Amino acid sequence: MFENLQVFENRYEELTLKLYDPQTAGDREAFAALMKEHKELEPIVEAYRAWRQCQQDLAGARELLESEGDRELRELAVEEIREREERGRALEEELKLLLLPKDPNDEKNVILEIRGGTGGEEAALFAYDLYRMYTAYAQRRGWRTEIVGLNETELGGFKEVSVLIDGEGAWSRLKYESGAHRVQRVPETETQGRIHTSAATVAVLPEAEEVEVHIDPKDLQIDTFRSSGAGGQHINKTSSAIRVTHLPTGMVVECQDERSQYKNKEKALKVLRARLLDQEQSKADAQLAQERKSQVGSGDRSQRIRTYNFPQSRVTDHRIGLTLYKLEEVLAGDLDEIIDSLIAADRASQLEAQA
């Protein structure tokens, strides 16, 4: 398997030469495409070269062991063989992971939708907490966030919020967050100190380009209305808010964040395209999930994926059985330990499926 990776190295070297060609540098679009492919191949080629060197060193150590009569040199050769075999196995595992099929959406931006579920006002407040957690995480990663749609409650909770997250690797890391999130805590309105359980759902959608999802204008019903904040207070007196209904599916998207009717419509259509693309991909994912034992990356939003327990300062991800006692840090955007564990579990599942 690994001997055949020479084709990757050949292509990598070909791309390197092309990138230094002045004629290529003059074509921005072609240069960007070549640079992207070069960057994708680089970790595979580096791991392959290290593996190949390891095999050469191993062969040399074995040859020394067979031919050398000196006891000290033979002992050094035995130790070299042990180290190189161990290193070779580690590189083989790394290459297996690098050669797994890439998710075509991994480089896309994300539309994150959070909705308060069971639990009334407390669920809406928890939805707001999740919004803050994800935007703090985005800030740590250097991603840009922009609210696309928002429906607030009187107490500052979110019935629903849609956020565009723009940045490298946004989908590849956030795609595991889709599902039902549960919180266990004593609400501020609780007078007897009882712990309540509430929930919010998270949907992570890859941003869809117009070429990926064609929407026939005849399939849209577009209504305008006045923008309003929590409690129905009017933000402005013009009908700049937009409600887009996709008639074939019944999907409804509202956007009132911008003062411009045009910008609100543009944002609403962006969300609608992402939802339609997600609907198509969900069908394919359901088929894939039947073939895989792990549901880590399935994105099933009816599945309870995580519990945030305030009395114990505990966060538990139920899909992989991971429990961390650092609730405050997680809600402040420290999500890498959880997400890295989910990625590792998903890759292990894919390797198992290929075995």
Secondary structure as GFF3:
##gff-version 3
##sequence-region A 1 355
A	DSSP	three_ten_helix	2	5	.	.	.	ID=ss1
A	DSSP	alpha_helix	6	19	.	.	.	ID=ss2
A	DSSP	alpha_helix	22	25	.	.	.	ID=ss3
A	DSSP	alpha_helix	28	67	.	.	.	ID=ss4
A	DSSP	alpha_helix	71	98	.	.	.	ID=ss5
A	DSSP	beta_strand	110	116	.	.	.	ID=ss6
A	DSSP	alpha_helix	120	141	.	.	.	ID=ss7
A	DSSP	beta_strand	144	152	.	.	.	ID=ss8
A	DSSP	beta_strand	158	166	.	.	.	ID=ss9
A	DSSP	alpha_helix	170	174	.	.	.	ID=ss10
A	DSSP	three_ten_helix	175	177	.	.	.	ID=ss11
A	DSSP	beta_strand	179	185	.	.	.	ID=ss12
A	DSSP	beta_strand	196	206	.	.	.	ID=ss13
A	DSSP	three_ten_helix	217	219	.	.	.	ID=ss14
A	DSSP	beta_strand	220	225	.	.	.	ID=ss15
A	DSSP	three_ten_helix	230	232	.	.	.	ID=ss16
A	DSSP	beta_strand	241	246	.	.	.	ID=ss17
A	DSSP	beta_strand	251	255	.	.	.	ID=ss18
A	DSSP	alpha_helix	261	291	.	.	.	ID=ss19
A	DSSP	beta_strand	304	309	.	.	.	ID=ss20
A	DSSP	beta_strand	314	317	.	.	.	ID=ss21
A	DSSP	beta_strand	322	324	.	.	.	ID=ss22
A	DSSP	alpha_helix	327	331	.	.	.	ID=ss23
A	DSSP	alpha_helix	336	354	.	.	.	ID=ss24
###
